[in-house]
């Protein structure tokens, strides 16, 4: 493993912006992770863990410490009986490749998370989710390297403290954890499995395709087609996909919004809480769909996605996001949170 100096991070992120890392390395196994963190400790350097670069915005100043890109590969399957299979996956594996592989093998649990960009190691950090499914529902364990103690540990699901777009890995303690491998508990297909199809976009797709009893292949194909149609093409523009989290509000507040906007969709989450779709809020309540300033804008088909149309700086994107949040606050009273992590 080589530790390089003054490495550009621009092309390692999907936003296609950002400065340079003072030090940079690619870690392909646990030993290399330990070596890299030891180098950072000896040189008193901050550490940033990089996966697919799809959920970060790197400042033009770059990162003054060591960036460790996790490239740990490997996928193992273990039969557990009762139609269950545990799949242990290296943190550097491409997320959608994993989803494609397990669905082809007839293993259910991840199909609604098709086409989400990034790596497997990033999935537990923000508890990625889409179309009514969160990755926490399928995770059995997460193997980590603790930078503080230089020890490896295996965290069970409870220890990961999963919540909506949250986990222990976002806390001060969890910031010391480098994810090495993730375990998933998936189910073999049988007649008792009911796919999650109650999201409006999924229902509409199934209706259009005239599918009344979808297979796991149908679900994956539908999710891929829906996301491809709605989201910007990562190969053509800079974007991190969904920039903001969907707000979770009280049932009382939701009822007040429904008086003014009867078509506002919402999904009950927990006791007396409702998740509303920020894309709908941005479009229908704030009139921001397609809004842009200079080279930065909200995507025309999915206003939840901020797009760099080419040549924008990280600072311009950050300011644009703050402008959007301010408009939403002014027009609705909602304080929205970003999903994307700002680095620098």
N, C-alpha and C positions, 0 to 999 in steps of 0.2 A: 504494500500500500504506500502510495506517495502522498505527501502533504504538500500541496501546491500553494503558491502565493499569488495574490492580486488576480483572482479569477472572476471574470464577469458572470453575474447571476442572471442577466437579462434573458438569455435563451433557455434558462432552466426554470422559468416560470411561465405560466400560460397568459399572464398579462403582458408579457414581452417588454417589461420595464425593469429598471433597477440598476444599482451600481455594482461594485465589486466586493468580493469577500477578501478580507486580509489573508485568510488561510482557508483552504478547501481540500476535502478528501472524499473519496468514495469507499464506503465500508461494505464489504461483501460477506462478512461473517462476524460472529461475536468477538473473536480475537481482535479483529481490526477495529471494531467499535471501542473496545477497551483501550487499545493502543492510541486511538485518536483522542479519547477523553483524557487519557493520561498526559498526552502532549498539551492539551488545553489547560489542564490543572497545573502542570509544571510552569507554563508560560502565563498563567493567570489570565486566560482568555475566556470571554463569554462563548457559549456554544449555541448554535442553531441547527436543528435537525430538519433536513430537507427530504421530502418524498418526491412527488410528481410536480410540485410547484403550482398546484391548481387552486389553492385556497389561501394564497399569500399575496401581499403587495409589498415589494421590496423598494425602499427609498432610494433616491438617486445617490445618496451617500454610501449605500451598500451596507455591509456588516463588518464591524471592526474586530471580530473574533474569528472563530473556526466554524465553518459550515461543514457539517457531516451529512453527505448524501447517502441514505440507506439503500443499498442494492442487494439485500439479502433475499435470495430466491429459494424455491423449494415448496412443493405441495404434496402432503401425505394424507392418505385416506385410511381410516380405521373403522371397521365394522363394530358397532356396539350392541347389536341385537335390538329387537322391538322396532325394526325399520329405521333405526337411527345410525347415522354415520358422522364421526368426528373428522373434520378436515383441518389440518394444521398447515398454516401458510406463512412463508417468509414475508417480512414486512416490506420488502422491495418489489414484490410481485404487483403487476398491473391489476387494479381492482376489477375492471370490466372483463379482463381475461379470466379471472377467477369466476365471476358470475356466469360467463359463457360456458366455462368448463363444467361447473357443477350442474347447471341446468341441462346441458347435453347428457350428463350422466344420470339425469332423473332425480336430482336431489333438490328439494324445495326449501326455501327460506330466504334466498337472496334475489330471486327473480325480479322483484319490484325495484331493486336497486341497480338495475341495468343502466349502463352508459354513464354512470357517475365517474367523472375524471379523478385521477389520482392513484395512489398506491394503497395496498392493504394496510400498511402500518399507520396510515393517516385516518383510516375509517373509524377506529374507536375514539380517537382524540375528540372529535366533535360529534360523535355518535351520529354519523351520516344517516340521512333518511330521505325517502321519497315515496309518494303515492301510498301513504298510510303505513309504511314499514320503516322501522329504525333498525340499524345494524345490531344494536344491543340485544334485540330479540333472538338473534342467532349466535351470538358470541358465547363461547363456553369458558374461554380463558385467554389471558394476554400475558405472554412472556416478556419481561422487561429487564433491562440492564440499568441498575441504579448508579448514576454518575457520582453520587455522594459517597456511597459505600463500596463501589466497584463490585457489587454482587448482582447475580441474576436472581430473579424472583418470578413466580407465576401467580398472577392475580386472577381470582375467580370473578365471575360477573358482578357479584355484590361489592367486591373490593374496588371495582372500577367506578362505582358511584355514577352510573349512567342516568342522565336526565335529558330533556329536550335540548339537543345540540350541546350537551355538556358531559364532562367526565372528570375523573380524578386527574387526568393528564393536563388539564387546564389550571389546576390549582398550584400554589407554590411548591407543595411536596411533589406533585406529579410532574412538574417541569423538569425534575431531575431524572425522570424515567425515559429511557430510550426503548421504544417498542421493537422487539426482535422478531417475534412470531405471534400470530393470532390464531386461536382455535375457534372453529365454528361447529355447532351442533345442528346438522341438517337432517331432514326426513326423506326417506325413500318414498316415491310416489305410490299412493294407494287411493282407493275410492273415498276414504274418509277425509283426505286433505282438501281444504277449502282455500282457494287462492284469494288474496286480498284484491278485490275488484270494485270496491264501493266509492273510489274517488271519481268525480265527475268526468275527468278526461279519459280515464280508463273505461268507464261505462259507455261513453260516447263512441270510443274506438271500437269496442266490442259490438255495439249496435250497428255501426257503419259496416263492419266486417261480417255482420250477421252470424256472430258466434255466441251461442247460448251456453255451451259447456266447454270453456277454454282449457287447453292443455298448458303445461308449463312452457312449452315452446311458443304458444300463442301469447302468453303473458309477456315473455321476454321480447318477442317481436313487437308487440303493441307498445311497450314502454320505450323501446328503442325508436320506433317511429314517432311517438309523441314528443320525446325529448329532441329528436333531430329536427322536427318541424318547429318547435317552440324556441329552442335555445340557439345562440349564435354558434357558428362553426369555429372551433378553436384553431383550426388551421388557417383561417382567413383573417380573424381579428383577435386582438388581445382581450381576454376576459377571464374571470374566475368563476363563471357560472353565477349562481345565486349569491349576491353580495350581502344581502341582509337576511336575518331570521324572520320567520313568520311570527307575528305578535301573538302572545297568549294573554287573553284579557278575561275579566270577570264576566259571569253570565249576565249580570246586571248591565254592564257596559255594552255587552253584545246586543242586548235587547234595545238599548237606547239607539245604537247604530242602526238596527233593523228598522226602527221607526223612520229614520231619514233615508235609509238605503235598503229597501225591502229585499233586494236580490243578493245582499251580502252573504256569501257562503261562510260556513263555519263548521268546525268539527269539535265535539266535546272531548276534553282531555282532563281526566281527573275530576275532582269534585268541584262543581260550580265554576269551571274554567272552560274557555272556548279558544281554539286556535283559529285565527282568521288568516286568509291568504293575502299576503302583502302585495302580490302582483295585482290583485283585484283592487286593493286600496289605492295603490299608485295610479292605476288606470282610471277607475270609476269615481273615486272619492277625491283624488288630487289632480286628475287630468295630466299626469306626467308621462304617460306611455309615449315613447319615442323622443322624449325631451333630451336636448343635448346642449352642451356648452363647448365650443371649439371642437376639439378632437375626441371628446368624451361624451358618451350618452347612455341612455337607457335603451336596451334592445327593443326593436319595434314589435317583436312577437312575445317577448317575455321581459317586462319592465323590472323584474327582480334582478336581472343581469345587467351590470355595468360593463360597457364596451369601450375599449381603446381602439379607435378607428385608424390609428397609425400616427406615431409621433408624439403622443401625449406622454407627459412625465408622471411618475408615481405621485408627485405632489399635486398635480392637476387632478388626477383621479381621486385622491384623498379629499381634496377640496370639493370636488363634485359630489362625492358621497355625503359629505357633511351638509352640502346645500340641499340634497334630497331629504335628508333626515330633518333638516330645519323646516322645510316646506310641509312634510308630513305632520310634524309637531304643531305647526301653525294651523293647519287645516283640519286636523282630526284630534289633536291632543295626545296622539300616540308617540311614545319615545321608542323608536326602533333601534335595534342592535345589529351590528354587522357580524356576519359569519367570517368574513375574510380577516386574516391576521396581518397587521402592519409590522413590517420588519425594518428596523433602522433607527 
